[in-house]
Amino acid sequence: MASRAAARSFARSAASAARAPIASRVLAAAPRFAARAAAPAVFSSSLQQSRGIKTLNFGGSQEKVYERSDWPKEKLLDYFKNDTIAVLGYGPQGHGQGLNLRDNGLNVIVGVRKDGRSWKKAVAEGWVPGKNLFSIEEAANKGNIVFNLLSDAAQRDLWPTIKPYITPGKTLYFSHGFAITYKDQTHVEAPQGVDVVLCAPKGSGATLRTLFLEGKGLNSSIAVFQDVSGKAHERVVALGVAIGSGYLYETTFEKEVYSDLVGERGILMGAINGLFRAQYDVLRAQGHSPSEAFNETVEEATQSLIPLIGAKGMDWMYANCSVTAQRGALDWHQKFYDASLPVFKDLYESVKNGSETKRALDKNSQPDYRESLEIELAEIRESEIWRAGETVRSLRPENNKK
């Protein structure tokens, strides 16, 4: 119910903007551009810009943001004209980043286990054995910029194999701070004489690829762990744009992996699944039908309210819901905050002290991991809430076209 009022308000504001004459919309924007043109040497406290670099105000804190506008394709091609980028691994990130680099015209090769599943997938997507598809060792040897995009467990297990090829003068690139931050567990240490950088897209490799094909970009975080050349920062910004980032913000290897692991186990995946289950189970225990319980728990959240939050913020969504929904949300959100805060603190500590990563590495290294994972995923898939969801999704208009 809450989402209907919000959705109507959102639709009205969008429609109003669309109906406005083009001239009036241009004129409304004109003063902002005129002000910038009139005083190019004066910058506001919330926005400073220099060749695609901005300093923005994030909730009262000033942070640098790097935009792709400073790295058009022609500049990327010139900057990397003498480089060979070796992408090790063809999982979600290797696949997305590798294809985007290739489509941007850079000299990129892929390194995976010969004749394995990833090798066959790469061949199916146009990578040619002996030309731009090689074994991991061959690719690491040929590349002067080496993307280590293997799984966290594989980075640990294959580091002794890869390390001899990461020679002075090369750049070692990661998309996760895991291996370097938890070097006591992975035994991956920055080699001497090598730039070590990170660009972590804030989304899956599939999303990175999809947005790239749509002409859009996914925001990414960047970090420099070791700068031997003096150009590591410039290079990682350029690489971030080349893989399909829309804008980039600075972090460290340690902060990237801490926030990433907490986010995955928390709101992004673990917590939201737990909250969905808890509310659904309470509704079902009180006699609500599966369709009603799913609609009020998952469908309304994912199809209506969360998109509104993403578009205009939590306060806007609250302001455009019914009075009853507003009051309930404002009164109950603190209770959920108080209940979950200790859990998030425990989660962060387990990530920081390495116990979470040790458990993940141990589990992911089991020879039957894929089989046991499928059992766990099947339990989710076959639970009532997600079986009900399959039917609900089939009724969406976009899935019901004739």
Residue, then its C-alpha position, 0 to 999 in steps of 0.5 A: m500500500a505504501s508504495r502506491a502513493a509513492a509511485r504515483s507521486f514519483a510518476r507525477s513528478a516525472a510526467s511534469a518534467a517530461r511535459a515541460p517545454i524543452a526551452s523552459r527546461v534549458l533556460a532553467a538550467a542555464p543560470r547554473f552553467a552561466a555562473r560557472a562560465a562567469a567565474p571559472a576561478v571560483f569554486s564552491s565548497s561542495l564542488q571543485q573540478s579540474r579535468g574530470i576530477k571533482t571534490l564533492n561533499f558527501g554528507g559533510s565530508q570532502e572526497k575526490v571523485y574521478e570521472r571518465s570524461d577525462w579519459p575518452k577512448e582515443k586517449l586510452l588507446d594512446y596511453f596504453k598503446n605499448d601495453t599488454i593487459a593480461v586478465l587472469g581468470y574469467g569469472p564474473q569480473g574477468h569476463g566483464q572487465g576483459l570484454n570491456l577492455r577488448d571492446n575499448g580497443l586495448n591489447v588484452i589477453v586472457g589467462v585461464r586453465k587450458d580446456g577448463r570451463s572458463w577456457k571453453k566460455a572464453v572461446a565461445e565469446g571470441w577469445v582465440p587460443g594462441k592469439n589472445l587466450f593462453s594458460i595462466e602462466e603464459a598470460a602472466n608472462k606476456g602481460n606487463i599489466v596483470f589483472n589478478l581476477l581469480s577467485d580469492a581462494a585461487q589467488r592464494d593457491l596459484w600465487p606461487t605459480i603466478k609470482p615468478y612472472i610479476t617482474p619489476g616494471k610491471t603493474l599488478y592489478f586487483s579488483h578486491g583488497f582480499a589477497i593483499t590485506y589478508k596476506d597472512q592467510t593468502h601469502v600474496e605479498a606485493p613483489q618488489g619493483v612492481d606497481v600494485v593497484l586496485c579498481a573494484p567495481k561496485g557491482s557484479g561483472a555482469t552488471l559492469r558489462t551490461l552498463f558498458l553495452e548501454g553506454k553507461g558506467l558503474n561506479s568503482s573504488i580505486a587504491v594504490f598499495q605500491d607506487v614504484s613508477g610514480k604513475a600508479h595512481e594515474r594508471v589505475v584511474a585510466l584502467g578504471v575508465a577502460i574497464g567501464s567505470g562511470y566514476l571512481y572514488e579513492t579508498t585503500f586495499e584494507k578499507e575496500v575489502y572490509s566494506d565489501l565483505v561487510g556489505e555482502r554479508g550484511i545489507l546487500m545479501g545476507a541481512i536482506n535475505g534474513l529479514f525477508r525470511a523473518q517477515y515472511d514467516v511471521l505473516r505465514a504463521q499468522g494465516h496470510s497466504p503465500s502470495e500476500a506474504f511475498n508481495e508485502t515482503v519482497e515484491e513491493a520492496t524490490q519493484s516499488l520502494i527500493p527503486l524510489i529510494g535509489a532515485k530520490g532517497m529515503d526521506w523522499m520515499y517516506a514523504n510520498c507514502s501514506v500517513t499511516a505508512q510514514r508513521g509506522a516506518l518512522d516509529w519502527h526503524q529505530k527498533f530495527y536499528d537497535a536490534s541489528l547494530p550489535v550484529f553489524k558490529d560483530l560482523y565488522e570485527s569478524v572481517k577485521n580480525g580475519s576469522e571471517t576470511k579464514r572460514a570463507l577460504d577454508k570452505n571455498s577450498q573444499p574439493d566438493y565446494r561446488e556440490s555443497l554450494e548447489i545444495e545450499l542454493a537449492e534449499i533457498r530456491e526450494s523454500e516456500i518464499w522463493r517458490a511463491g516468488e517464482t509465481v509472483r514474478s511470472l505475473r508481472p506485466e513484462n513477463n506476461k506479454k502475448 
